[in-house]
Amino acid sequence: MKHEAFNDATVAKKLEKAVIVPVDAEKERGMMKEYGVQSIPMLVFVKPDGKKFGQIAGYMTLEGFQREVDRVQKG
């Protein structure tokens, strides 16, 4: 997903204001629990104040991922 989705021009445009922070699930169990991560891969969308406002879980097609990003961004 990292190589396909995040390198796609459409996805890059949708996430241009986002800061992508990869987290090692084995080393960051507290963070995983805090944001309710129960499966991997999972993208968690967090506001600057640390509050979660959306998530995308699992592998999917590029088109599916684009739809999910739209869904999260629309709230």
N, C-alpha and C positions, 0 to 999 in steps of 0.2 A: 504494500500500500504506500509506503514511504516513497518508493521510487516512481510509481505510476501516478498516484493521486496528487502528491505534493509538487510534482514536476509538471503537472498539467496546467496550461495557461489559464483555463477557466477556473480551476480550483484556486490557483495562486491569486487571481483577481478577487475571488470571494473572500479569501483569507488574508488579504494584503495588510490588514490592521492587526492581525493576530500574531501572537508570539508563540511559536511552537516549542514546547519543552518536553523532550522525551524523558520518560521516567522508567527506571529499572524496577520492575514490580518486585523482584526479590529483595532489593535493598531499601525500598520505600514503602514498606507495609503500612506504616501509619498514614501516609498520604493516600494510599489505596483505600484504606478504611474510611478516612475523612470524606472522600469524594464518592464513596459507594461503588468503587470499581469491583465488579464480580467476575468479569471475563476479560480476556485479552485477545485481540487488541481492543482498546477502548480509547476514544478521544473524549476528553472532558473539557467543556468550555467554561471558563472561570472569569468573572469580572475582576477588575483591578482590586476590589476590596476582598477578594478571595471567595466570593459566593458563587457556587455552581449555578449555571443557567441552562445547561444542556449537555447532552452526550450522544456519541455515536458509537455503537458497539458492533464488533464482528467484522469479518472480511466481506466485501461487496464489490460489485462492478464499479468502474469509474463513474458511470452515469448514476448509479444508486448512491454513491458517495456524494456526488454533486447535489442530488435531491435532498439528502440528509443534511448537508451543510445549509442549504436554503431553509429547510424546516427549522433548524436550530436558530438560525439568524432571525427568522421571522417571529420566533418566540411561540 
